[in-house]
Amino acid sequence: MNKIEKIVKQHYAVGDLAERILEGLKATGADLDNLTIEDISAVDEFHIGGRKATQYVILKMPLSARAHVLDVGCGIGGAARTMVSQTGCKVTGIDLTPEYIEVARTLSRLTRLDDKTDFHTASALAMPFKDQTFDAALTIHVAMNIQDRDALYKEIARVTKPGATLCIYDVMKKGDAPIIFPVPWAQTAASSHLVSPDEMAPLLEDAGFEISEVEDRTEIAVEFFRQSEAAAAASPAPLGVHLIMGATARQKLQNVRQNIADGRIIPVLIVACRKV
């Protein structure tokens, strides 16, 4: 594990995340013996747009129930569970943070989706899978922490089959102004490694992917933050992504909104295909 990966792992570790989520679920009145992905949606989708954004990403990926999908940087498994519920496919997720993998497995078991989801603690730069294992892959708000993008996309290309779809939904750099910290993915610039949409093109092409679509998701992000702030002002929720981000959650989210408004960062969706 390199220095940056150690910083990232420490940044995301909470220590008692499973307990916090279970207590939050109890406070909302959820039945832990009959838990659904709707019950955990408030905390399960740790990215701009939440579950709606995940569902939109899935629509960009032509998946059958027989598909095996790789979720790179799966977090606590929310996107994987949504994908399984929506398509019936199998999803394998990896994440650098052991606690996230523990929570991902727990929530999949409680929602009875553990037969279709599989989670591993692993680096995205050295994945424990054979060549051409997966029919598709996705990364959602992951690459912002990865400096060696060339190695990342070549590793994803290695483990995906020719013709596989790669869907990327990430925060990217816009302009030259430095971003305001802290943000959800980094406390300081030491572990934040954004690239621009234009810089993504040669990275993906060199790795063996052909880009078919690039979409600016700024308008969706602005509306998402407007609704989130309105909900937060109404009453503190017992369940939400603040459980993952900790005491500085409000500041981190406000900084993301401000960075987007200032034109410093931009949420972007990229769809690419592994060249045959």
Summary of the structure (lengths in Angstrom):
residues: 276
radius of gyration: 17.5
end to end distance: 31.9
largest distance: 51.7
contacts: 933
relative contact order: 0.16
helix: 46%
strand: 21%
